[in-house]
Amino acid sequence: MPSYELDIAFDQAGLNALNAAGQSVTIVKQSSGGKPTAWISFTPQMTNIITWTEQYSVYSSTTNAQSGAVIVTSSQASAIAGSSYTLNTAGYFDTGNPGVVGPTQYQVINNDPNLTISGTAMVTAGLVQGASVNGSTVLAPICAAGVLFNQTALFTPIETIQVYTSSYSNNGIVISQVAGNALTVQYTTSPKASITYNDQQNQFILS
């Protein structure tokens, strides 16, 4: 499976500015289906290396997918692209059914009527992806969608990320929208990208 890397460079002035503002680096992974999350948020160093592989798990949660919520997963299952995963009445995912959806898609079916969010039979579902951030492992949702009982959701991750600074301090926080000054990094021609924080403009630029 493909692996990707993002190198982020700061100078001391940039680090000082973020520290004074109480901000962190936020990385959003693009995906069709569901609301975006602040997939990774971390306090940066002068040199930062983030790596990940194109490997996902499906998840379910009873966290309401509203802006600012930190998704707490209740069930996860390693997923294979093109497969459908059913949440059974025990609250766990059955073995995936391959070849049901497109070759880059993941489907979740909610067949558990007992799980509720604010009194409604539904779950929040999406994809979880892991990464290494300066040598530390993180694992968090990249998207979040409400799925009513007996309904399905379809997710298609895209190897495009958006990077900006924010006050988010946790991974997997549901966000209403990505900051307008976020830098979009596409991994279409190379599995590695390098960016720099411009402390004059307070935003990231390609190196």
C-alpha positions in Angstrom: 0.0 0.0 0.0 1.3 3.5 -0.8 3.0 5.6 1.8 3.2 9.3 2.1 5.3 11.9 3.8 4.9 15.6 4.8 7.9 17.6 6.0 7.1 20.9 7.7 9.7 23.5 8.6 9.4 26.4 11.1 11.8 29.1 12.1 12.0 30.2 15.7 9.9 33.3 15.1 7.1 31.2 13.7 7.2 28.8 16.7 7.1 31.7 19.1 4.1 33.2 17.3 2.1 30.0 17.4 3.0 29.5 21.1 1.9 33.0 22.0 -1.4 32.4 20.2 -1.9 29.0 21.7 -2.2 27.4 18.2 -1.2 24.0 16.8 -0.7 22.6 13.3 -3.9 21.1 12.0 -4.0 18.6 9.1 -7.3 17.7 7.4 -7.5 14.7 5.1 -10.0 15.1 2.3 -12.7 12.5 1.8 -16.1 12.5 0.1 -18.9 11.5 2.5 -19.3 13.1 5.9 -18.0 16.2 7.6 -14.3 16.9 7.8 -12.3 16.5 10.9 -9.1 17.9 12.3 -7.5 14.6 11.6 -4.1 15.5 13.2 -3.4 18.4 15.5 0.1 18.8 17.1 2.5 21.2 18.7 5.2 21.7 16.1 9.0 21.7 16.3 11.4 23.5 13.9 11.5 20.3 11.8 8.5 18.0 11.6 8.0 14.8 9.7 4.5 13.3 9.3 4.1 9.9 7.5 1.1 7.7 6.8 0.0 4.8 4.6 -3.1 4.4 2.6 -4.8 2.1 5.1 -8.1 2.7 6.8 -10.5 1.3 9.3 -14.3 1.9 9.4 -15.7 3.1 12.7 -18.9 3.7 14.5 -19.5 6.1 17.4 -22.4 7.6 19.5 -20.7 11.0 19.4 -22.9 13.6 17.8 -21.1 14.8 14.7 -21.5 18.4 15.4 -18.8 21.1 15.0 -16.3 21.0 17.8 -17.0 17.4 18.9 -14.2 15.0 19.5 -15.2 11.7 17.9 -14.9 8.8 20.4 -15.1 5.5 18.5 -17.0 2.6 19.9 -16.3 0.0 17.3 -13.6 -0.2 14.6 -12.7 -2.7 11.9 -9.8 -2.8 9.5 -11.1 -2.1 6.0 -10.3 -3.0 2.5 -11.2 -0.6 -0.4 -14.3 -1.7 -2.4 -15.9 -3.4 0.6 -19.1 -2.9 2.6 -19.1 -3.3 6.4 -22.3 -3.9 8.4 -22.7 -2.8 12.0 -24.6 -5.7 13.6 -27.0 -5.7 16.5 -24.2 -6.4 19.0 -22.6 -3.0 18.0 -19.7 -4.5 16.1 -18.8 -4.7 12.4 -19.3 -8.0 10.5 -16.6 -9.2 8.2 -16.5 -7.0 5.2 -18.3 -7.9 1.9 -15.8 -7.2 -0.8 -16.5 -5.9 -4.3 -19.7 -4.2 -3.4 -18.7 -0.5 -4.0 -16.1 1.3 -6.1 -12.4 0.2 -5.9 -11.5 3.3 -3.8 -14.7 3.4 -1.7 -15.8 2.1 1.7 -19.4 1.5 2.7 -20.9 1.3 6.2 -24.4 -0.1 6.9 -26.0 0.6 10.2 -28.1 -2.5 11.3 -28.0 -1.8 15.0 -31.3 -0.3 16.2 -30.0 -0.1 19.8 -27.4 2.6 19.3 -28.8 6.1 19.6 -27.6 9.7 19.4 -29.8 12.2 21.3 -32.7 9.7 21.3 -32.5 8.9 17.6 -31.5 5.4 16.4 -28.3 6.3 14.6 -24.6 6.3 14.8 -21.8 8.5 13.6 -19.5 6.6 11.1 -16.6 7.2 8.9 -13.0 6.2 8.3 -10.0 6.1 10.8 -6.4 6.5 9.6 -3.2 6.3 11.5 0.0 8.4 11.1 3.4 9.0 12.6 4.0 12.6 13.8 7.6 13.2 14.7 7.9 9.6 15.7 4.6 9.4 17.8 1.7 7.3 16.5 -1.7 8.9 16.1 -5.0 7.3 15.1 -8.0 9.4 14.4 -11.1 9.8 12.2 -10.7 11.7 9.0 -14.5 12.2 8.5 -17.8 11.8 10.3 -21.3 11.2 9.0 -24.6 10.5 10.8 -26.1 7.2 9.7 -29.6 6.3 10.7 -30.6 2.8 11.5 -31.1 0.7 8.4 -29.2 3.2 6.2 -25.8 3.3 4.6 -23.0 5.7 4.1 -20.3 5.8 1.5 -16.8 7.2 2.0 -14.0 7.9 -0.6 -10.7 9.1 0.8 -8.5 11.3 -1.4 -4.8 11.7 -1.1 -5.0 15.4 -0.7 -4.5 17.2 2.6 -5.0 20.7 3.9 -2.6 22.2 6.5 -3.2 25.3 8.6 -2.8 26.5 12.2 -5.7 26.5 14.6 -6.6 26.4 18.3 -7.6 22.7 17.9 -5.6 20.6 20.4 -7.2 17.1 19.8 -7.2 14.7 16.9 -10.5 13.8 15.3 -12.4 17.0 16.1 -15.4 17.6 13.8 -15.0 21.0 12.0 -17.6 23.1 10.1 -15.1 24.3 7.5 -11.4 24.4 6.7 -9.7 27.7 7.3 -9.5 29.9 4.2 -5.7 30.2 4.4 -5.1 26.5 4.5 -2.5 25.1 2.2 -3.7 22.3 0.0 -1.1 19.6 -0.7 -1.9 17.0 -3.4 0.0 13.7 -3.6 -0.7 13.1 -7.3 2.9 13.2 -8.7 5.0 12.4 -5.6 4.5 10.6 -2.3 6.5 13.3 -0.5 5.9 17.0 0.0 7.7 19.8 1.9 6.2 22.9 3.2 7.3 25.9 5.3 5.5 28.2 7.7 5.8 31.8 6.6 5.6 33.8 9.8 5.2 37.0 7.9 1.9 35.9 6.4 1.1 33.4 9.2 0.4 30.6 6.8 2.1 27.6 5.1 3.7 27.7 1.7 5.2 25.0 -0.5 9.0 24.7 -0.1 
